[in-house]
Amino acid sequence: MAFPILIALTGISFILCGIFQQDPAPGYDPEGLELTTPTLQGLIHLFFAGVCALCAVFGLLIMAQRFAKHSTWHAWRTYSLFMTNVLVIFVIIYAIWSRASSGFAGMFERFALMIVPTWSLTFLYRLEKGIPFMFSRVSQEENKN
């Protein structure tokens, strides 16, 4: 039950991030504001961006834990943990590069935003088609007999 709630919170946070505009950052200040202190609107945006990232990470971790309990889903545990690590790495790279005017920060922010939808679409596609990600050793032996 926790995963759907966390994904819903991720989606709500996305919407709220769109409503509350972020402050200009180094390398992206189209209006030339050169703000030295964050605005309330920018802080709200950052808060909901953090909620979004945390909900996404915890959602994937919860699913990895759930998959670990079932031998036929063991590869999905690995896939979920892999996607969690990739998400965290992309967010860290974004955080580091958002302080410099390199132009790469936004690219890694977008990459991070695509992790949960990619995981979800892969999961839903396999459920719809009835294709397991990987069979357990037990089920492979049963299929041979």
N, CA, C and O atoms as a GROMACS GRO file, in nm:
protein
  580
    1MET      N    1   0.082  -0.120   0.000
    1MET     CA    2   0.000   0.000   0.000
    1MET      C    3   0.086   0.126   0.000
    1MET      O    4   0.041   0.232  -0.045
    2ALA      N    5   0.209   0.117   0.050
    2ALA     CA    6   0.294   0.235   0.059
    2ALA      C    7   0.338   0.284  -0.078
    2ALA      O    8   0.348   0.405  -0.100
    3PHE      N    9   0.365   0.192  -0.172
    3PHE     CA   10   0.414   0.233  -0.304
    3PHE      C   11   0.316   0.324  -0.376
    3PHE      O   12   0.356   0.430  -0.425
    4PRO      N   13   0.187   0.288  -0.386
    4PRO     CA   14   0.094   0.379  -0.455
    4PRO      C   15   0.085   0.516  -0.390
    4PRO      O   16   0.070   0.618  -0.458
    5ILE      N   17   0.093   0.520  -0.257
    5ILE     CA   18   0.089   0.649  -0.187
    5ILE      C   19   0.212   0.732  -0.221
    5ILE      O   20   0.201   0.851  -0.248
    6LEU      N   21   0.328   0.667  -0.221
    6LEU     CA   22   0.452   0.740  -0.253
    6LEU      C   23   0.452   0.788  -0.398
    6LEU      O   24   0.500   0.898  -0.426
    7ILE      N   25   0.401   0.708  -0.489
    7ILE     CA   26   0.395   0.751  -0.629
    7ILE      C   27   0.296   0.865  -0.646
    7ILE      O   28   0.320   0.958  -0.723
    8ALA      N   29   0.185   0.859  -0.573
    8ALA     CA   30   0.088   0.970  -0.577
    8ALA      C   31   0.152   1.098  -0.522
    8ALA      O   32   0.134   1.205  -0.578
    9LEU      N   33   0.227   1.086  -0.413
    9LEU     CA   34   0.297   1.203  -0.357
    9LEU      C   35   0.402   1.256  -0.455
    9LEU      O   36   0.424   1.377  -0.464
   10THR      N   37   0.466   1.166  -0.528
   10THR     CA   38   0.562   1.208  -0.630
   10THR      C   39   0.492   1.291  -0.736
   10THR      O   40   0.540   1.398  -0.775
   11GLY      N   41   0.379   1.243  -0.784
   11GLY     CA   42   0.303   1.316  -0.886
   11GLY      C   43   0.251   1.450  -0.836
   11GLY      O   44   0.259   1.550  -0.908
   12ILE      N   45   0.198   1.453  -0.715
   12ILE     CA   46   0.149   1.579  -0.656
   12ILE      C   47   0.265   1.677  -0.641
   12ILE      O   48   0.249   1.797  -0.666
   13SER      N   49   0.381   1.626  -0.599
   13SER     CA   50   0.499   1.713  -0.585
   13SER      C   51   0.541   1.770  -0.719
   13SER      O   52   0.580   1.886  -0.727
   14PHE      N   53   0.533   1.689  -0.826
   14PHE     CA   54   0.564   1.739  -0.961
   14PHE      C   55   0.472   1.856  -0.996
   14PHE      O   56   0.517   1.959  -1.047
   15ILE      N   57   0.345   1.839  -0.969
   15ILE     CA   58   0.249   1.945  -1.000
   15ILE      C   59   0.281   2.072  -0.921
   15ILE      O   60   0.281   2.182  -0.976
   16LEU      N   61   0.310   2.055  -0.792
   16LEU     CA   62   0.339   2.172  -0.708
   16LEU      C   63   0.472   2.237  -0.748
   16LEU      O   64   0.486   2.359  -0.736
   17CYS      N   65   0.568   2.158  -0.794
   17CYS     CA   66   0.693   2.216  -0.845
   17CYS      C   67   0.666   2.303  -0.968
   17CYS      O   68   0.734   2.403  -0.990
   18GLY      N   69   0.566   2.264  -1.046
   18GLY     CA   70   0.530   2.343  -1.163
   18GLY      C   71   0.456   2.470  -1.128
   18GLY      O   72   0.466   2.570  -1.199
   19ILE      N   73   0.383   2.467  -1.017
   19ILE     CA   74   0.309   2.586  -0.974
   19ILE      C   75   0.402   2.689  -0.912
   19ILE      O   76   0.389   2.809  -0.938
   20PHE      N   77   0.496   2.642  -0.831
   20PHE     CA   78   0.591   2.732  -0.764
   20PHE      C   79   0.721   2.736  -0.842
   20PHE      O   80   0.793   2.636  -0.851
   21GLN      N   81   0.748   2.851  -0.899
   21GLN     CA   82   0.862   2.868  -0.987
   21GLN      C   83   0.992   2.864  -0.909
   21GLN      O   84   1.001   2.918  -0.798
   22GLN      N   85   1.094   2.799  -0.967
   22GLN     CA   86   1.223   2.795  -0.900
   22GLN      C   87   1.298   2.926  -0.920
   22GLN      O   88   1.272   3.000  -1.015
   23ASP      N   89   1.390   2.951  -0.830
   23ASP     CA   90   1.473   3.071  -0.840
   23ASP      C   91   1.576   3.052  -0.951
   23ASP      O   92   1.613   2.939  -0.984
   24PRO      N   93   1.624   3.162  -1.008
   24PRO     CA   94   1.730   3.151  -1.108
   24PRO      C   95   1.853   3.084  -1.046
   24PRO      O   96   1.885   3.105  -0.928
   25ALA      N   97   1.921   3.005  -1.126
   25ALA     CA   98   2.040   2.935  -1.081
   25ALA      C   99   2.157   2.978  -1.168
   25ALA      O  100   2.138   3.033  -1.276
   26PRO      N  101   2.279   2.953  -1.122
   26PRO     CA  102   2.396   2.986  -1.205
   26PRO      C  103   2.384   2.918  -1.341
   26PRO      O  104   2.356   2.799  -1.350
   27GLY      N  105   2.405   2.994  -1.445
   27GLY     CA  106   2.395   2.940  -1.579
   27GLY      C  107   2.254   2.946  -1.636
   27GLY      O  108   2.235   2.925  -1.756
   28TYR      N  109   2.155   2.975  -1.552
   28TYR     CA  110   2.019   2.987  -1.603
   28TYR      C  111   1.950   3.099  -1.528
   28TYR      O  112   1.884   3.077  -1.426
   29ASP      N  113   1.967   3.217  -1.579
   29ASP     CA  114   1.905   3.336  -1.521
   29ASP      C  115   1.858   3.424  -1.636
   29ASP      O  116   1.915   3.530  -1.661
   30PRO      N  117   1.752   3.380  -1.708
   30PRO     CA  118   1.712   3.449  -1.830
   30PRO      C  119   1.672   3.595  -1.810
   30PRO      O  120   1.684   3.676  -1.902
   31GLU      N  121   1.625   3.629  -1.691
   31GLU     CA  122   1.583   3.767  -1.667
   31GLU      C  123   1.694   3.851  -1.604
   31GLU      O  124   1.673   3.969  -1.576
   32GLY      N  125   1.810   3.792  -1.581
   32GLY     CA  126   1.923   3.865  -1.525
   32GLY      C  127   1.898   3.914  -1.383
   32GLY      O  128   1.943   4.023  -1.348
   33LEU      N  129   1.827   3.838  -1.302
   33LEU     CA  130   1.792   3.881  -1.166
   33LEU      C  131   1.910   3.871  -1.069
   33LEU      O  132   1.919   3.949  -0.974
   34GLU      N  133   1.999   3.776  -1.093
   34GLU     CA  134   2.116   3.756  -1.007
   34GLU      C  135   2.078   3.760  -0.859
   34GLU      O  136   2.135   3.837  -0.782
   35LEU      N  137   1.983   3.677  -0.820
   35LEU     CA  138   1.938   3.671  -0.681
   35LEU      C  139   2.047   3.616  -0.590
   35LEU      O  140   2.114   3.519  -0.625
   36THR      N  141   2.064   3.677  -0.476
   36THR     CA  142   2.162   3.627  -0.380
   36THR      C  143   2.093   3.555  -0.264
   36THR      O  144   2.155   3.473  -0.197
   37THR      N  145   1.966   3.585  -0.242
   37THR     CA  146   1.890   3.515  -0.138
   37THR      C  147   1.770   3.448  -0.204
   37THR      O  148   1.709   3.506  -0.295
   38PRO      N  149   1.736   3.328  -0.160
   38PRO     CA  150   1.623   3.259  -0.221
   38PRO      C  151   1.490   3.326  -0.188
   38PRO      O  152   1.474   3.387  -0.083
   39THR      N  153   1.397   3.314  -0.279
   39THR     CA  154   1.263   3.367  -0.257
   39THR      C  155   1.179   3.259  -0.190
   39THR      O  156   1.215   3.141  -0.190
   40LEU      N  157   1.066   3.300  -0.132
   40LEU     CA  158   0.975   3.203  -0.071
   40LEU      C  159   0.925   3.104  -0.176
   40LEU      O  160   0.917   2.984  -0.150
   41GLN      N  161   0.891   3.154  -0.293
   41GLN     CA  162   0.844   3.067  -0.401
   41GLN      C  163   0.952   2.966  -0.441
   41GLN      O  164   0.923   2.850  -0.465
   42GLY      N  165   1.076   3.011  -0.448
   42GLY     CA  166   1.188   2.922  -0.480
   42GLY      C  167   1.210   2.816  -0.374
   42GLY      O  168   1.240   2.701  -0.405
   43LEU      N  169   1.195   2.855  -0.247
   43LEU     CA  170   1.210   2.759  -0.137
   43LEU      C  171   1.098   2.655  -0.137
   43LEU      O  172   1.122   2.538  -0.109
   44ILE      N  173   0.976   2.698  -0.168
   44ILE     CA  174   0.864   2.604  -0.178
   44ILE      C  175   0.891   2.505  -0.292
   44ILE      O  176   0.867   2.385  -0.278
   45HIS      N  177   0.940   2.556  -0.404
   45HIS     CA  178   0.973   2.470  -0.517
   45HIS      C  179   1.078   2.366  -0.474
   45HIS      O  180   1.063   2.247  -0.503
   46LEU      N  181   1.182   2.411  -0.407
   46LEU     CA  182   1.287   2.318  -0.361
   46LEU      C  183   1.232   2.215  -0.263
   46LEU      O  184   1.270   2.098  -0.269
   47PHE      N  185   1.144   2.257  -0.175
   47PHE     CA  186   1.084   2.165  -0.078
   47PHE      C  187   1.010   2.052  -0.150
   47PHE      O  188   1.031   1.935  -0.121
   48PHE      N  189   0.925   2.090  -0.245
   48PHE     CA  190   0.848   1.988  -0.316
   48PHE      C  191   0.935   1.904  -0.410
   48PHE      O  192   0.904   1.788  -0.435
   49ALA      N  193   1.043   1.961  -0.461
   49ALA     CA  194   1.137   1.882  -0.540
   49ALA      C  195   1.203   1.776  -0.451
   49ALA      O  196   1.224   1.662  -0.494
   50GLY      N  197   1.236   1.814  -0.328
   50GLY     CA  198   1.292   1.718  -0.233
   50GLY      C  199   1.193   1.610  -0.195
   50GLY      O  200   1.230   1.492  -0.186
   51VAL      N  201   1.067   1.649  -0.173
   51VAL     CA  202   0.962   1.550  -0.142
   51VAL      C  203   0.949   1.453  -0.259
   51VAL      O  204   0.938   1.332  -0.239
   52CYS      N  205   0.950   1.505  -0.380
   52CYS     CA  206   0.938   1.423  -0.500
   52CYS      C  207   1.052   1.322  -0.508
   52CYS      O  208   1.029   1.203  -0.530
   53ALA      N  209   1.175   1.368  -0.490
   53ALA     CA  210   1.291   1.279  -0.498
   53ALA      C  211   1.288   1.172  -0.389
   53ALA      O  212   1.313   1.055  -0.416
   54LEU      N  213   1.256   1.213  -0.267
   54LEU     CA  214   1.252   1.116  -0.157
   54LEU      C  215   1.142   1.013  -0.176
   54LEU      O  216   1.163   0.894  -0.151
   55CYS      N  217   1.026   1.057  -0.219
   55CYS     CA  218   0.916   0.963  -0.242
   55CYS      C  219   0.952   0.864  -0.353
   55CYS      O  220   0.920   0.746  -0.343
   56ALA      N  221   1.018   0.911  -0.458
   56ALA     CA  222   1.059   0.823  -0.567
   56ALA      C  223   1.159   0.720  -0.518
   56ALA      O  224   1.146   0.601  -0.548
   57VAL      N  225   1.259   0.764  -0.442
   57VAL     CA  226   1.362   0.672  -0.390
   57VAL      C  227   1.299   0.570  -0.296
   57VAL      O  228   1.323   0.450  -0.310
   58PHE      N  229   1.219   0.616  -0.200
   58PHE     CA  230   1.158   0.524  -0.104
   58PHE      C  231   1.059   0.429  -0.173
   58PHE      O  232   1.046   0.313  -0.133
   59GLY      N  233   0.989   0.477  -0.274
   59GLY     CA  234   0.898   0.391  -0.348
   59GLY      C  235   0.972   0.276  -0.415
   59GLY      O  236   0.928   0.161  -0.408
   60LEU      N  237   1.083   0.306  -0.480
   60LEU     CA  238   1.161   0.201  -0.545
   60LEU      C  239   1.221   0.105  -0.442
   60LEU      O  240   1.227  -0.016  -0.465
   61LEU      N  241   1.266   0.159  -0.328
   61LEU     CA  242   1.321   0.072  -0.223
   61LEU      C  243   1.214  -0.020  -0.164
   61LEU      O  244   1.241  -0.136  -0.135
   62ILE      N  245   1.095   0.032  -0.147
   62ILE     CA  246   0.984  -0.051  -0.095
   62ILE      C  247   0.952  -0.163  -0.194
   62ILE      O  248   0.928  -0.277  -0.153
   63MET      N  249   0.951  -0.132  -0.322
   63MET     CA  250   0.924  -0.237  -0.420
   63MET      C  251   1.038  -0.339  -0.424
   63MET      O  252   1.012  -0.458  -0.440
   64ALA      N  253   1.161  -0.295  -0.410
   64ALA     CA  254   1.274  -0.388  -0.405
   64ALA      C  255   1.260  -0.483  -0.287
   64ALA      O  256   1.285  -0.603  -0.299
   65GLN      N  257   1.219  -0.429  -0.174
   65GLN     CA  258   1.198  -0.512  -0.055
   65GLN      C  259   1.085  -0.612  -0.079
   65GLN      O  260   1.095  -0.728  -0.038
   66ARG      N  261   0.981  -0.569  -0.142
   66ARG     CA  262   0.867  -0.658  -0.170
   66ARG      C  263   0.908  -0.770  -0.266
   66ARG      O  264   0.871  -0.885  -0.246
   67PHE      N  265   0.983  -0.735  -0.370
   67PHE     CA  266   1.027  -0.835  -0.467
   67PHE      C  267   1.123  -0.936  -0.404
   67PHE      O  268   1.127  -1.051  -0.446
   68ALA      N  269   1.200  -0.894  -0.305
   68ALA     CA  270   1.295  -0.984  -0.240
   68ALA      C  271   1.226  -1.100  -0.170
   68ALA      O  272   1.287  -1.204  -0.148
   69LYS      N  273   1.100  -1.084  -0.137
   69LYS     CA  274   1.025  -1.188  -0.065
   69LYS      C  275   0.976  -1.299  -0.158
   69LYS      O  276   0.930  -1.403  -0.110
   70HIS      N  277   0.983  -1.278  -0.290
   70HIS     CA  278   0.930  -1.374  -0.385
   70HIS      C  279   1.041  -1.420  -0.479
   70HIS      O  280   1.104  -1.339  -0.547
   71SER      N  281   1.066  -1.550  -0.482
   71SER     CA  282   1.176  -1.602  -0.563
   71SER      C  283   1.158  -1.576  -0.713
   71SER      O  284   1.256  -1.560  -0.785
   72THR      N  285   1.034  -1.571  -0.759
   72THR     CA  286   1.013  -1.548  -0.902
   72THR      C  287   1.032  -1.403  -0.943
   72THR      O  288   1.034  -1.371  -1.062
   73TRP      N  289   1.047  -1.315  -0.847
   73TRP     CA  290   1.065  -1.172  -0.875
   73TRP      C  291   1.203  -1.124  -0.833
   73TRP      O  292   1.224  -1.003  -0.821
   74HIS      N  293   1.297  -1.212  -0.809
   74HIS     CA  294   1.426  -1.171  -0.754
   74HIS      C  295   1.501  -1.072  -0.844
   74HIS      O  296   1.571  -0.984  -0.794
   75ALA      N  297   1.488  -1.085  -0.974
   75ALA     CA  298   1.556  -0.991  -1.064
   75ALA      C  299   1.496  -0.852  -1.056
   75ALA      O  300   1.564  -0.752  -1.079
   76TRP      N  301   1.367  -0.844  -1.023
   76TRP     CA  302   1.305  -0.712  -1.010
   76TRP      C  303   1.358  -0.640  -0.887
   76TRP      O  304   1.361  -0.517  -0.884
   77ARG      N  305   1.400  -0.713  -0.785
   77ARG     CA  306   1.465  -0.650  -0.670
   77ARG      C  307   1.593  -0.582  -0.716
   77ARG      O  308   1.619  -0.466  -0.685
   78THR      N  309   1.673  -0.656  -0.792
   78THR     CA  310   1.799  -0.601  -0.843
   78THR      C  311   1.773  -0.482  -0.934
   78THR      O  312   1.841  -0.379  -0.923
   79TYR      N  313   1.676  -0.494  -1.023
   79TYR     CA  314   1.642  -0.385  -1.115
   79TYR      C  315   1.595  -0.262  -1.037
   79TYR      O  316   1.633  -0.150  -1.070
   80SER      N  317   1.513  -0.282  -0.936
   80SER     CA  318   1.462  -0.170  -0.855
   80SER      C  319   1.576  -0.102  -0.780
   80SER      O  320   1.581   0.021  -0.773
   81LEU      N  321   1.666  -0.181  -0.724
   81LEU     CA  322   1.782  -0.122  -0.654
   81LEU      C  323   1.874  -0.049  -0.751
   81LEU      O  324   1.927   0.057  -0.718
   82PHE      N  325   1.892  -0.105  -0.869
   82PHE     CA  326   1.973  -0.039  -0.972
   82PHE      C  327   1.913   0.097  -1.009
   82PHE      O  328   1.983   0.198  -1.014
   83MET      N  329   1.783   0.098  -1.035
   83MET     CA  330   1.716   0.223  -1.073
   83MET      C  331   1.720   0.324  -0.959
   83MET      O  332   1.731   0.445  -0.983
   84THR      N  333   1.711   0.277  -0.834
   84THR     CA  334   1.722   0.366  -0.718
   84THR      C  335   1.860   0.431  -0.716
   84THR      O  336   1.872   0.552  -0.696
   85ASN      N  337   1.963   0.351  -0.736
   85ASN     CA  338   2.100   0.405  -0.735
   85ASN      C  339   2.122   0.504  -0.848
   85ASN      O  340   2.186   0.608  -0.829
   86VAL      N  341   2.070   0.473  -0.965
   86VAL     CA  342   2.082   0.565  -1.078
   86VAL      C  343   2.012   0.697  -1.047
   86VAL      O  344   2.065   0.804  -1.075
   87LEU      N  345   1.894   0.689  -0.989
   87LEU     CA  346   1.820   0.810  -0.951
   87LEU      C  347   1.899   0.894  -0.853
   87LEU      O  348   1.911   1.015  -0.871
   88VAL      N  349   1.954   0.832  -0.751
   88VAL     CA  350   2.032   0.905  -0.650
   88VAL      C  351   2.156   0.967  -0.714
   88VAL      O  352   2.190   1.081  -0.684
   89ILE      N  353   2.223   0.894  -0.800
   89ILE     CA  354   2.342   0.947  -0.868
   89ILE      C  355   2.306   1.068  -0.954
   89ILE      O  356   2.376   1.169  -0.952
   90PHE      N  357   2.197   1.058  -1.029
   90PHE     CA  358   2.155   1.171  -1.112
   90PHE      C  359   2.121   1.293  -1.027
   90PHE      O  360   2.154   1.406  -1.065
   91VAL      N  361   2.056   1.274  -0.914
   91VAL     CA  362   2.022   1.386  -0.827
   91VAL      C  363   2.148   1.448  -0.768
   91VAL      O  364   2.158   1.571  -0.758
   92ILE      N  365   2.245   1.366  -0.730
   92ILE     CA  366   2.371   1.419  -0.676
   92ILE      C  367   2.445   1.498  -0.782
   92ILE      O  368   2.496   1.607  -0.755
   93ILE      N  369   2.452   1.444  -0.904
   93ILE     CA  370   2.518   1.518  -1.013
   93ILE      C  371   2.446   1.649  -1.039
   93ILE      O  372   2.509   1.752  -1.058
   94TYR      N  373   2.313   1.645  -1.040
   94TYR     CA  374   2.235   1.768  -1.056
   94TYR      C  375   2.270   1.869  -0.946
   94TYR      O  376   2.293   1.986  -0.975
   95ALA      N  377   2.273   1.823  -0.822
   95ALA     CA  378   2.300   1.913  -0.709
   95ALA      C  379   2.439   1.976  -0.720
   95ALA      O  380   2.456   2.094  -0.689
   96ILE      N  381   2.535   1.899  -0.764
   96ILE     CA  382   2.672   1.952  -0.778
   96ILE      C  383   2.679   2.052  -0.893
   96ILE      O  384   2.734   2.161  -0.876
   97TRP      N  385   2.624   2.016  -1.008
   97TRP     CA  386   2.635   2.102  -1.125
   97TRP      C  387   2.538   2.219  -1.123
   97TRP      O  388   2.553   2.312  -1.201
   98SER      N  389   2.438   2.216  -1.036
   98SER     CA  390   2.345   2.329  -1.031
   98SER      C  391   2.410   2.452  -0.968
   98SER      O  392   2.355   2.561  -0.974
   99ARG      N  393   2.526   2.435  -0.909
   99ARG     CA  394   2.598   2.548  -0.848
   99ARG      C  395   2.694   2.614  -0.946
   99ARG      O  396   2.751   2.719  -0.916
  100ALA      N  397   2.712   2.553  -1.061
  100ALA     CA  398   2.802   2.609  -1.161
  100ALA      C  399   2.723   2.634  -1.289
  100ALA      O  400   2.618   2.575  -1.311
  101SER      N  401   2.776   2.721  -1.371
  101SER     CA  402   2.703   2.749  -1.496
  101SER      C  403   2.758   2.661  -1.607
  101SER      O  404   2.815   2.709  -1.705
  102SER      N  405   2.738   2.530  -1.589
  102SER     CA  406   2.785   2.434  -1.689
  102SER      C  407   2.677   2.399  -1.790
  102SER      O  408   2.707   2.361  -1.903
  103GLY      N  409   2.552   2.411  -1.750
  103GLY     CA  410   2.443   2.374  -1.839
  103GLY      C  411   2.406   2.227  -1.829
  103GLY      O  412   2.306   2.186  -1.888
  104PHE      N  413   2.484   2.147  -1.757
  104PHE     CA  414   2.457   2.005  -1.746
  104PHE      C  415   2.359   1.971  -1.635
  104PHE      O  416   2.302   1.862  -1.635
  105ALA      N  417   2.339   2.060  -1.541
  105ALA     CA  418   2.252   2.031  -1.426
  105ALA      C  419   2.111   1.996  -1.471
  105ALA      O  420   2.054   1.897  -1.425
  106GLY      N  421   2.055   2.075  -1.558
  106GLY     CA  422   1.919   2.052  -1.604
  106GLY      C  423   1.904   1.920  -1.677
  106GLY      O  424   1.800   1.855  -1.669
  107MET      N  425   2.010   1.879  -1.749
  107MET     CA  426   2.005   1.752  -1.820
  107MET      C  427   1.994   1.636  -1.719
  107MET      O  428   1.915   1.544  -1.739
  108PHE      N  429   2.073   1.641  -1.613
  108PHE     CA  430   2.068   1.534  -1.514
  108PHE      C  431   1.942   1.541  -1.428
  108PHE      O  432   1.895   1.440  -1.377
  109GLU      N  433   1.887   1.659  -1.414
  109GLU     CA  434   1.758   1.671  -1.346
  109GLU      C  435   1.651   1.599  -1.428
  109GLU      O  436   1.568   1.527  -1.373
  110ARG      N  437   1.653   1.618  -1.560
  110ARG     CA  438   1.556   1.551  -1.648
  110ARG      C  439   1.577   1.400  -1.648
  110ARG      O  440   1.481   1.323  -1.648
  111PHE      N  441   1.704   1.358  -1.648
  111PHE     CA  442   1.733   1.214  -1.640
  111PHE      C  443   1.674   1.155  -1.513
  111PHE      O  444   1.613   1.048  -1.515
  112ALA      N  445   1.693   1.225  -1.401
  112ALA     CA  446   1.640   1.177  -1.273
  112ALA      C  447   1.487   1.169  -1.277
  112ALA      O  448   1.428   1.076  -1.221
  113LEU      N  449   1.425   1.265  -1.342
  113LEU     CA  450   1.279   1.266  -1.352
  113LEU      C  451   1.224   1.148  -1.432
  113LEU      O  452   1.108   1.111  -1.416
  114MET      N  453   1.307   1.088  -1.517
  114MET     CA  454   1.261   0.980  -1.603
  114MET      C  455   1.278   0.841  -1.540
  114MET      O  456   1.230   0.743  -1.597
  115ILE      N  457   1.344   0.831  -1.426
  115ILE     CA  458   1.372   0.700  -1.368
  115ILE      C  459   1.244   0.628  -1.326
  115ILE      O  460   1.221   0.515  -1.368
  116VAL      N  461   1.162   0.690  -1.244
  116VAL     CA  462   1.040   0.623  -1.194
  116VAL      C  463   0.943   0.593  -1.309
  116VAL      O  464   0.888   0.483  -1.314
  117PRO      N  465   0.918   0.687  -1.401
  117PRO     CA  466   0.830   0.649  -1.513
  117PRO      C  467   0.885   0.534  -1.597
  117PRO      O  468   0.809   0.449  -1.642
  118THR      N  469   1.016   0.530  -1.617
  118THR     CA  470   1.077   0.420  -1.692
  118THR      C  471   1.058   0.289  -1.618
  118THR      O  472   1.019   0.188  -1.677
  119TRP      N  473   1.086   0.289  -1.487
  119TRP     CA  474   1.067   0.169  -1.406
  119TRP      C  475   0.920   0.126  -1.411
  119TRP      O  476   0.890   0.008  -1.432
  120SER      N  477   0.830   0.220  -1.392
  120SER     CA  478   0.687   0.189  -1.388
  120SER      C  479   0.637   0.134  -1.521
  120SER      O  480   0.562   0.036  -1.523
  121LEU      N  481   0.677   0.194  -1.632
  121LEU     CA  482   0.633   0.146  -1.763
  121LEU      C  483   0.689   0.007  -1.792
  121LEU      O  484   0.619  -0.077  -1.849
  122THR      N  485   0.813  -0.017  -1.755
  122THR     CA  486   0.872  -0.150  -1.772
  122THR      C  487   0.794  -0.253  -1.691
  122THR      O  488   0.762  -0.361  -1.741
  123PHE      N  489   0.765  -0.219  -1.567
  123PHE     CA  490   0.691  -0.308  -1.478
  123PHE      C  491   0.551  -0.336  -1.534
  123PHE      O  492   0.509  -0.452  -1.541
  124LEU      N  493   0.481  -0.232  -1.572
  124LEU     CA  494   0.344  -0.248  -1.624
  124LEU      C  495   0.342  -0.325  -1.755
  124LEU      O  496   0.253  -0.407  -1.778
  125TYR      N  497   0.438  -0.300  -1.842
  125TYR     CA  498   0.446  -0.372  -1.969
  125TYR      C  499   0.463  -0.521  -1.944
  125TYR      O  500   0.396  -0.603  -2.006
  126ARG      N  501   0.552  -0.555  -1.854
  126ARG     CA  502   0.577  -0.696  -1.826
  126ARG      C  503   0.458  -0.762  -1.759
  126ARG      O  504   0.428  -0.879  -1.784
  127LEU      N  505   0.390  -0.687  -1.674
  127LEU     CA  506   0.268  -0.743  -1.613
  127LEU      C  507   0.160  -0.768  -1.718
  127LEU      O  508   0.095  -0.872  -1.718
  128GLU      N  509   0.143  -0.671  -1.807
  128GLU     CA  510   0.040  -0.685  -1.910
  128GLU      C  511   0.068  -0.804  -2.002
  128GLU      O  512  -0.022  -0.879  -2.037
  129LYS      N  513   0.194  -0.819  -2.041
  129LYS     CA  514   0.231  -0.925  -2.134
  129LYS      C  515   0.253  -1.059  -2.065
  129LYS      O  516   0.264  -1.162  -2.131
  130GLY      N  517   0.258  -1.058  -1.932
  130GLY     CA  518   0.284  -1.182  -1.859
  130GLY      C  519   0.426  -1.230  -1.875
  130GLY      O  520   0.454  -1.350  -1.863
  131ILE      N  521   0.517  -1.138  -1.902
  131ILE     CA  522   0.658  -1.172  -1.922
  131ILE      C  523   0.732  -1.150  -1.791
  131ILE      O  524   0.740  -1.036  -1.743
  132PRO      N  525   0.787  -1.255  -1.732
  132PRO     CA  526   0.865  -1.232  -1.610
  132PRO      C  527   0.999  -1.169  -1.646
  132PRO      O  528   1.052  -1.190  -1.755
  133PHE      N  529   1.052  -1.091  -1.555
  133PHE     CA  530   1.182  -1.029  -1.578
  133PHE      C  531   1.289  -1.137  -1.580
  133PHE      O  532   1.381  -1.133  -1.662
  134MET      N  533   1.276  -1.232  -1.489
  134MET     CA  534   1.367  -1.345  -1.485
  134MET      C  535   1.300  -1.454  -1.403
  134MET      O  536   1.237  -1.426  -1.301
  135PHE      N  537   1.314  -1.575  -1.446
  135PHE     CA  538   1.260  -1.687  -1.370
  135PHE      C  539   1.352  -1.721  -1.254
  135PHE      O  540   1.474  -1.700  -1.263
  136SER      N  541   1.296  -1.773  -1.148
  136SER     CA  542   1.378  -1.823  -1.038
  136SER      C  543   1.439  -1.955  -1.079
  136SER      O  544   1.393  -2.018  -1.175
  137ARG      N  545   1.539  -1.998  -1.009
  137ARG     CA  546   1.601  -2.126  -1.039
  137ARG      C  547   1.502  -2.240  -1.020
  137ARG      O  548   1.502  -2.337  -1.095
  138VAL      N  549   1.416  -2.228  -0.919
  138VAL     CA  550   1.317  -2.331  -0.892
  138VAL      C  551   1.221  -2.344  -1.010
  138VAL      O  552   1.193  -2.456  -1.053
  139SER      N  553   1.171  -2.233  -1.061
  139SER     CA  554   1.074  -2.241  -1.171
  139SER      C  555   1.141  -2.288  -1.299
  139SER      O  556   1.075  -2.353  -1.381
  140GLN      N  557   1.269  -2.259  -1.320
  140GLN     CA  558   1.339  -2.308  -1.438
  140GLN      C  559   1.352  -2.460  -1.433
  140GLN      O  560   1.336  -2.528  -1.535
  141GLU      N  561   1.381  -2.512  -1.315
  141GLU     CA  562   1.392  -2.657  -1.300
  141GLU      C  563   1.257  -2.725  -1.318
  141GLU      O  564   1.249  -2.834  -1.373
  142GLU      N  565   1.152  -2.660  -1.271
  142GLU     CA  566   1.017  -2.716  -1.286
  142GLU      C  567   0.977  -2.720  -1.433
  142GLU      O  568   0.911  -2.814  -1.477
  143ASN      N  569   1.018  -2.617  -1.510
  143ASN     CA  570   0.985  -2.613  -1.652
  143ASN      C  571   1.057  -2.722  -1.731
  143ASN      O  572   1.007  -2.769  -1.833
  144LYS      N  573   1.176  -2.763  -1.684
  144LYS     CA  574   1.252  -2.868  -1.752
  144LYS      C  575   1.184  -3.003  -1.734
  144LYS      O  576   1.190  -3.088  -1.822
  145ASN      N  577   1.121  -3.023  -1.620
  145ASN     CA  578   1.058  -3.152  -1.591
  145ASN      C  579   0.925  -3.164  -1.651
  145ASN      O  580   0.860  -3.267  -1.635
   0.00000   0.00000   0.00000
